[in-house]
Amino acid sequence: MLTEGVLAGPRHAADEPAVPAGAPVLEIRNLSKTFPGVRALLDASVTIAAGEIHSLVGQNGSGKSTLIKVLAGVYEPDAGATASVRGEALALGDGKAAHDLGIRFVHQDLGLIDNLTAVDNIALGFGYDTAAGGRIRWRAQRERAALALSLVVDDFPLDRPAGTLTVFQRTALAIARALQDFGENGSLLVLDEPTATMPRDQVEHLFTLLRRIRERGTPVLLVTHHMEEVFAVSDRVTVLRDGSIVSVEQTADLDTPRLVSLMTGGVHRKLERGAGPDLEQVALSVRGLTGDTLKGLDLDVHRGEIVGVAGLGGSGREEICALLFGAEKRTGGEIAVDGKTLPPNDPGEAVTRRIGMVPAHRHTQGLILSESVRRNMTLATLTDFVKGGRVQRKREAAAVAEHITAFGVKTASAEVPVNTLSGGNQQKVVLAKWLRLKPTVLLLDEPTQGVDIAAQADLHQLIFEAAAAGTAVLVCSSDEMELARISDRVLVVRDGTVHAELDSGRATPHNIFAATLGTAPDDGAAGHLDEDLGSDDRTAASPTLSSSPVSSSDPVDGE
C-alpha cells in the first residue's frame, strides 16, 4: 500500500533528511491575531523540528484553527509576527509563499469542490497533466489521482462528485491531494482534524504513513481533539488556551489527565443524564428503510431514548439520518412519527412533524456561514416571531440571547457571522436551532465531529436534556466512545443491514468496534465507562491504536 509515490522524491537521497533530526523547520514568533471584539491569538511562538510529529491541541476557541489559517494565508496576522521555513523567511498570511516553501495543508473543512470528481479535485492547486497545446491527458491524470488515493484508502470511487462521497471518503481525498507531490517538495505537512470520522483501521493506516514521512526527516503538524491520537503518534505537544500557548511538552512526559488539565485549566464537569426513556411510547418507527447503501433498516426509538448507530465508512450508517429526514432519497421502506406515516423525501414535512437533524457537514448543510448567529439559530422556528406578516426582531433577539446563554455559545454578539465562531460553538448553534423546535425526534449525524472534549461534554449534556424532555434521539457516529457514553443501546450497521444490537451494559467501545468489524461482542468486556471527560480514551475501542499512558482509575479534569 505505501509505495514510493508520495514518500520519496529527487530532493534527498535515501535515508538522508534535508534537515538534521531535531533542527528547526518551521519557526513562528510573536503571532497575534485580532478579530472585531475578539483576540484570537496572543504572542504565540511555535517551533516544529525536523523528524517529529508535533500535536497542536486546545479547546475550541483556543486559537488552533486561527494559527493554522494564518500559516496557510487565509488570515493576515497582526503586526509584529515573524516566521521562517528551513531558515528562509516566510511571509505569514501569504498562502502562495507557504506553498512555495513546501508547506502542505489538509484543513478541517477539506476545501473540496462538491460538483467535481476525485480526479478533478486531485488536480486543484497542482494543475492537470497536459500535452502540447494545453490538452488535458485524462488517462494520465486519472492514473495520478488513483496513485495518490491508493496511498490513503482502498477502492476509491474516482468518478463520483465529491459532494456525494461519505465524510470519510472526502477526508481521504483531501489528504491524498495534499500528499501527491510531497516527496519532491514537502517541508511540513499540516493536518487539521484529519481523522474526525475515519474508521479505526484507516486511522492506523494514516498513522503508518505519517511515521514514514517522519522517518525521512519531514515534520508533521497534527491538530487533533482525540487524546489517544496525540499519544499514539506525536513526539511533542503544544497546548493552546484562550489564544495563548500555555505549555510545550514531550509527549512521553504527559498522560491524559495532565494534558486535559493543561487544555481546560483544570475546570471539571460531570454529565447528568436525568430521566430515562419511556419504553411505552414509540416516537420513531422505521421499517425496511433502503437507500444507496442501506438494505432494509428496521428500528424503533422511544420517547426519551438515545439510540446510537455505529458502522464503518461505507456501511450505510452515513446515510441513515439524511434518509429519515428526507434530505436523501429513500428507495424503499416506511417511517412513522408518533404512529403517523411520514411521506418520503420531504424535509419540510419532517420539520412540520417536529423532526430535527444535525448533519455531519455543518459548514455546508447545517449553517449559513455568512449569516449571523441570530439568523442561524432561528432558521427552523422563524414563524414563532412573525406577526402580521413581519418578523418581530426584538422578540427574536431576546429569545436568541436566552439561548446563547443557555447553550453556552461563546460569541461577541448574536449579530456576528457564525463563521467567526469556533467549531464547537458553531455546532452548539446548529443544535440550538433544532432544540428550539422542541423536537419529537432529533437526528444527530456525527454530533461532536471536530470539537474539543469540553465542547463535547456541553453537547452531550444538551442531548441528555433533550432526551429527558421526551425527545427521541438517534445518534449516528463513528466515535465508539461517544456512542458508549451517551446511548441507551447501540445498533451496529454492516454491509447495509443491522449486524448487532448492544444494550447499555454491553455497548462498550471495544464491543462496538468489534461488532463493526463483524466480530462477536465480548460479553465479559462490559467494564465501567466513566462519564467524566477525561475518560475519553478511544484506544479502548481499537487494538490498532497505541494506548495512552493513563490509568482508568485516575481522576481527570475537563470542562
C-alpha positions, -999 to 999 in steps of 0.1 A, spaced: 0 0 0 27 25 9 46 29 -24 73 54 -33 48 79 -49 45 104 -21 72 94 3 102 96 -19 115 121 -45 145 137 -60 150 162 -33 170 140 -9 190 108 -11 175 78 7 178 79 44 193 114 42 168 140 55 170 176 42 175 189 78 191 170 106 166 155 130 157 180 157 168 211 137 140 237 133 120 235 101 92 260 110 97 288 134 69 313 143 75 341 167 51 366 184 20 357 164 -11 376 173 -45 378 155 -74 401 164 -109 399 150 -136 425 158 -141 422 195 -120 391 199 -83 385 204 -79 350 189 -41 347 193 -17 365 216 21 364 211 21 327 201 56 312 193 59 277 179 89 257 167 84 225 146 115 204 143 127 180 116 118 144 121 89 150 146 52 146 146 40 177 166 5 178 180 -13 211 185 -41 208 210 -66 230 228 -103 236 233 -125 251 206 -118 288 206 -82 283 219 -67 296 187 -56 264 169 -76 270 137 -66 306 137 -29 298 139 -33 272 110 -52 297 89 -26 324 93 1 299 83 -20 289 53 -26 325 42 -63 326 50 -59 353 76 -32 380 79 -16 383 113 -14 414 134 18 434 131 50 421 147 48 384 138 77 366 120 82 331 106 108 311 87 109 277 70 143 259 70 158 293 78 141 311 49 118 339 58 81 332 54 56 360 50 27 350 73 -7 355 57 7 346 22 -7 312 11 15 311 -21 46 317 -1 38 289 23 31 265 -6 63 275 -24 83 268 8 68 232 9 40 235 35 10 214 26 -23 216 44 -54 194 49 -79 217 65 -109 207 87 -133 220 60 -113 200 34 -115 226 6 -132 202 -20 -154 213 -49 -186 192 -44 -196 190 -81 -162 179 -93 -149 143 -93 -119 130 -73 -98 132 -105 -106 170 -108 -102 177 -70 -68 160 -70 -57 184 -98 -68 215 -78 -38 236 -67 -14 214 -87 -27 216 -122 -37 189 -148 -14 166 -166 -13 183 -201 0 176 -235 11 200 -262 -14 229 -267 -27 225 -231 -49 195 -238 -56 175 -207 -42 140 -207 -72 124 -189 -58 89 -188 -26 101 -171 -45 124 -148 -67 96 -138 -37 74 -131 -21 101 -110 -53 105 -90 -56 67 -85 -20 65 -73 -24 94 -48 -56 79 -34 -42 44 -32 -17 57 -6 -45 67 17 -75 44 10 -85 13 -10 -111 12 -38 -119 49 -41 -147 59 -65 -128 82 -88 -157 93 -109 -182 103 -82 -187 140 -74 -171 149 -41 -204 161 -28 -218 126 -30 -189 110 -11 -191 99 26 -174 121 52 -145 95 54 -141 94 16 -140 132 15 -113 133 42 -92 107 24 -95 127 -9 -82 159 7 -53 141 23 -44 124 -10 -44 158 -27 -20 173 -2 4 143 -4 6 139 -41 38 159 -46 51 158 -11 81 136 -18 95 162 -41 85 195 -25 74 188 11 88 207 41 59 204 65 26 186 64 -2 202 84 -33 181 92 -63 198 109 -85 171 124 -78 145 97 -93 116 115 -126 130 128 -147 104 110 -122 78 99 -127 41 109 -101 29 133 -83 7 108 -79 36 84 -67 58 112 -38 34 119 -31 33 81 -28 71 81 -5 70 112 17 45 94 20 70 66 28 98 90 55 78 106 71 71 72 71 108 65 87 115 99 114 89 93 128 108 63 131 139 84 100 157 73 79 170 102 41 168 106 19 193 125 -12 174 137 -42 193 150 -65 169 169 -91 167 196 -85 130 202 -62 124 231 -53 88 221 -40 101 187 -17 125 205 -2 96 225 -2 72 195 19 92 171 32 126 184 67 134 197 59 168 212 27 187 221 19 224 221 -11 234 242 -31 265 234 -57 280 258 -76 313 253 -53 323 224 -20 318 243 5 289 244 4 276 279 29 247 275 51 227 251 58 192 263 74 160 253 46 135 247 64 109 267 63 132 298 25 135 296 -6 114 305 -42 121 296 -52 138 329 -23 162 327 -29 171 291 -66 176 296 -59 198 326 -35 220 306 -61 224 279 -90 233 302 -73 250 331 -85 222 354 -122 230 352 -143 198 358 -177 188 346 -198 158 353 -225 148 329 -261 143 342 -285 121 323 -317 127 341 -349 107 334 -346 75 313 -366 65 283 -404 59 282 -405 24 267 -443 25 263 -442 53 237 -425 47 203 -418 81 188 -399 70 156 -407 37 139 -388 26 108 -394 -5 87 -374 -17 56 -356 16 50 -334 15 19 -311 39 2 -279 39 -18 -261 15 6 -288 8 33 -306 -25 26 -337 -25 48 -333 -9 82 -358 -16 110 -357 3 142 -378 19 169 -368 49 191 -389 56 222 -397 89 238 -367 99 259 -344 72 245 -310 78 229 -302 51 203 -267 51 188 -258 38 154 -223 26 147 -207 14 115 -175 17 94 -173 40 64 -195 27 36 -216 5 59 -248 26 54 -245 44 87 -237 77 70 -269 79 51 -294 70 78 -301 104 92 -305 121 58 -328 93 47 -350 97 78 -351 135 74 -359 133 37 -327 151 26 -316 120 6 -340 99 -15 -352 67 1 -358 39 -23 -380 18 0 -394 15 34 -418 33 58 -412 58 85 -438 68 112 -436 95 138 -459 91 167 -477 64 147 -484 86 117 -467 79 83 -440 103 72 -440 109 34 -407 103 16 -381 128 6 -398 159 21 -376 177 47 -402 205 50 -428 180 62 -402 165 85 -398 199 102 -435 203 104 -437 170 122 -410 182 146 -381 162 134 -347 180 137 -315 170 121 -279 179 128 -259 169 97 -223 157 96 -213 186 73 -222 216 94 -204 241 72 -224 232 40 -256 217 54 -261 229 90 -253 266 88 -254 297 65 -219 307 73 -221 343 61 -252 350 82 -254 359 119 -256 337 149 -292 350 154 -304 342 119 -289 307 120 -304 299 154 -339 308 144 -340 294 109 -362 264 118 -386 284 140 -387 319 125 -425 317 122 -426 319 160 -416 355 157 -439 365 128 -469 387 135 -489 405 108 -465 392 81 -435 408 98 -407 394 119 -407 408 154 -369 414 157 -369 424 194 -387 392 204 -364 372 182 -333 389 196 -344 383 232 -351 346 225 -317 342 209 -299 359 238 -315 334 262 -304 305 240 -269 318 237 -267 318 275 -285 285 280 -264 267 254 -231 283 264 -223 297 230 -192 318 231 -197 348 208 -190 385 208 -227 391 199 -257 375 183 -251 396 152 -216 384 142 -213 360 113 -215 324 125 -183 316 106 -163 337 131 -172 312 159 -151 282 168 -162 247 156 -177 237 190 -197 270 192 -209 266 156 -221 231 165 -240 245 195 -258 269 172 -268 241 149 -281 221 178 -298 251 194 -316 257 161 -333 223 163 -338 222 200 -358 255 197 -383 233 177 -389 212 208 -384 182 185 -403 149 188 -373 132 170 -338 145 169 -314 130 143 -277 136 150 -250 127 124 -215 129 139 -227 155 165 -193 162 180 -171 159 149 -142 183 151 -150 197 185 -129 195 216 -135 175 247 -151 203 267 -174 212 238 -182 175 235 -193 175 271 -215 205 266 -231 190 235 -237 156 253 -253 174 282 -277 192 258 -285 158 242 -292 144 276 -315 173 285 -334 169 252 -340 132 259 -351 140 295 -377 163 280 -391 134 259 -373 138 226 -364 105 208 -327 108 199 -309 89 171 -271 93 171 -251 81 141 -214 84 149 -180 69 140 -168 76 176 -173 44 196 -165 62 229 -192 87 222 -218 61 215 -208 41 246 -211 72 268 -245 86 257 -266 57 242 -292 36 259 -285 10 232 -264 8 201 -272 -6 167 -242 -17 146 -247 -14 108 -226 -36 85 -230 -40 47 -262 -20 47 -280 -40 74 -281 -41 112 -254 -66 123 -258 -64 160 -277 -46 188 -259 -39 221 -277 -28 252 -262 -3 276 -244 -30 296 -227 -44 265 -222 -12 245 -186 -7 254 -162 9 229 -144 -24 225 -177 -43 218 -190 -16 194 -158 -16 174 -156 -54 173 -192 -55 160 -184 -31 132 -157 -55 120 -182 -84 121 -167 -99 153 -190 -112 181 -190 -88 211 -172 -99 242 -199 -103 268 -173 -103 295 -158 -70 285 -185 -46 295 -164 -29 320 -171 5 336 -174 37 315 -167 68 334 -187 97 322 -161 122 332 -144 139 302 -110 126 309 -121 90 302 -122 99 265 -97 72 258 -108 58 225 -78 35 223 -101 10 242 -122 9 211 -94 -3 188 -65 -27 191 -48 -8 163 -41 24 183 -14 25 209 -27 31 244 -21 64 260 -4 63 295 -34 68 317 -49 47 343 -87 42 341 -89 49 378 -72 83 376 -94 114 381 -94 137 351 -100 174 348 -121 188 320 -147 215 313 
